[in-house]
Amino acid sequence: GYENRYAWVRRGVDVLLDGAEQNPDTTDLTWMTARFIGRKIGDSDERAAYRQLFSQDERLHERIAKIIDVERARSPDKKVDNWLVAKLLFEHCVDRHAKSRASSTIPPVLFFSRPAATQARYAQALSESGHWNEALQAWKEAEQLHDELGERTILVGTSMRIRLDDLESRLAKFGPNDTSVKQLQAARRRIQYDYWLMRCQLEQSAKVQLARKLSQEAAEHARRSESRMAYDLYRQSLQALSEVHKQRPAQMSLFAGDFQHVAAGYRKVAEQLAETDEQPLASILDLIEQSQPVSMFPLLDLQSPGEGDGTFRK
């Protein structure tokens, strides 16, 4: 069952925490613990069960509380949230580096970007669980953290220091073949900076919030076999997304893959009802179905071909 599989995940967390305790001069293993808690618990196929089991794992909470204030990691339902724990652990690593210059072999652009990224994933989890007001506030905080990240001076390669927000000005001043421009572009791609900043902004818009609420209501009706109500709500959700696309086509094109579940749900109930008229939703359906959802994890690999790691040490 889920409990047995979660026990292996928890064992992995324990191993990483053991390593962190045995190597106090580096933040690497604490950082990897945060990454593991985010990825293995919050982004797995079993995430609903794992997140619930993690929230009840008092023994692990007690151990993590030696590093961070676990009380700050409680979600609106008062449960310890894996995304908030991961964020606080990442922030702990950043603070240790600032105060003691603790060494790390994590590429700096990854090292400094994770608090913002995990805040965004926490906001996403709140949205998925229907905590709409709290999700809105969480997206605002995620946007602020991405803005702060864009202003931070970060080492890339072996000696070059960049600010992610300087791309436009450097591109205008030096052109696309400049080394610093290429490094900036590579760094932004590696952490999907443009996507996540854009998403933090769009998730706060009334239309996207409406689309998410309607699609969740539609899914609930579909689970109760209330196909007609589900069909109507899915259409309203897709119409709201179509309006977002008309207003912000470039941004929505990047974002569309995140709504594949809406298109799939709509297709399923439409088939049940023998509804074949897709107008005026054909274009937004095509966009969604031809897009791929973006994960925070594919670019978290610690090796990046052709890119200097820019590691920093004491």
JOHUNOR-V711239 format. One record per run of one state. SS is the DSSP state (alpha for helix, beta for strand, coil for the rest). FROM is the first residue (numbers start at 1). LEN is the number of residues. If there is no record, write none. Layout:
# JOHUNOR-V711239
SS,FROM,LEN + SS,FROM,LEN
This chain:
# JOHUNOR-V711239
coil,1,1 + alpha,2,21 + coil,23,3 + beta,26,1 + coil,27,1 + alpha,28,15 + coil,43,4 + alpha,47,9 + coil,56,2 + alpha,58,7 + coil,65,5 + alpha,70,4 + beta,74,1 + coil,75,5 + beta,80,1 + coil,81,1 + alpha,82,19 + coil,101,2 + beta,103,2 + coil,105,3 + alpha,108,21 + coil,129,3 + alpha,132,20 + coil,152,1 + beta,153,4 + coil,157,3 + beta,160,4 + alpha,164,11 + coil,175,4 + alpha,179,12 + coil,191,2 + alpha,193,10 + coil,203,3 + alpha,206,18 + coil,224,3 + alpha,227,21 + coil,248,1 + alpha,249,24 + coil,273,9 + alpha,282,8 + coil,290,8 + alpha,298,3 + coil,301,11 + beta,312,1 + coil,313,2
